[in-house]
């Protein structure tokens, strides 16, 4: 498995009609926690192919809005950036 971590914090917006409408952006806040996705391709070989595709895309100059971490220690390193 690997983790994808967005480089910028997400802004989460409550569902429509969830709260009373107000004339401010108070209810539009960045996430109070770090968002990330745990990715498993169903097998180690499929997961390795996904990581390779992500790295190839990044090497070719593709815009990557997430960092990729292969394990928990790599996640800690990302938090220290």
C-alpha positions in Angstrom: 0.0 0.0 0.0 0.9 3.7 -0.3 -0.5 7.0 0.7 -1.4 10.1 -1.4 -1.3 13.3 0.6 -2.5 16.6 -1.0 0.1 19.3 -1.0 -2.5 21.9 0.0 -5.1 21.5 2.7 -8.6 20.8 1.4 -11.5 23.1 1.9 -14.5 21.1 3.0 -17.9 22.7 2.4 -21.0 21.5 4.3 -23.7 19.9 2.2 -26.3 22.3 0.7 -29.1 23.2 3.2 -27.1 21.5 6.0 -26.8 24.8 7.9 -28.7 28.1 8.0 -27.3 30.4 5.3 -25.0 33.2 6.5 -23.3 36.0 4.7 -19.8 34.9 5.6 -17.2 32.3 4.8 -17.1 31.1 8.4 -18.4 27.6 7.4 -15.9 27.2 4.6 -12.8 26.3 6.4 -9.7 24.3 5.6 -9.6 20.9 7.0 -8.6 20.7 10.7 -6.8 17.5 9.9 -4.5 16.3 7.2 -6.3 14.6 4.3 -4.8 11.5 2.8 -5.7 8.4 0.8 -4.6 4.9 1.6 -4.2 3.2 -1.8 -4.0 -0.6 -2.3 -4.2 -2.0 -5.9 -5.5 -5.4 -4.8 -2.1 -7.0 -5.0 1.5 -5.9 -4.4 2.3 -6.0 -8.1 -0.7 -3.8 -9.0 0.2 -1.4 -6.2 3.8 -1.2 -7.5 2.4 -0.5 -11.0 0.3 2.4 -9.6 3.4 3.8 -7.9 5.5 3.5 -11.0 2.8 5.2 -13.1 2.6 8.1 -10.6 6.4 8.5 -10.6 6.7 8.3 -14.4 4.0 11.0 -14.7 5.8 13.2 -12.3 9.2 12.6 -14.0 7.7 13.6 -17.3 6.6 17.0 -15.9 3.1 16.2 -15.0 1.4 18.3 -12.4 1.3 16.4 -9.2 -1.0 17.9 -6.5 -0.2 15.1 -4.0 2.9 13.7 -2.4 3.3 9.9 -2.4 4.5 8.1 0.7 5.3 4.4 0.7 4.9 3.9 4.4 4.3 5.5 7.8 7.9 6.8 8.2 7.6 8.6 4.8 4.3 10.1 6.0 6.1 11.5 9.1 8.8 13.0 6.7 6.1 14.7 4.7 4.7 16.3 7.9 8.1 17.7 8.7 8.5 19.6 5.3 
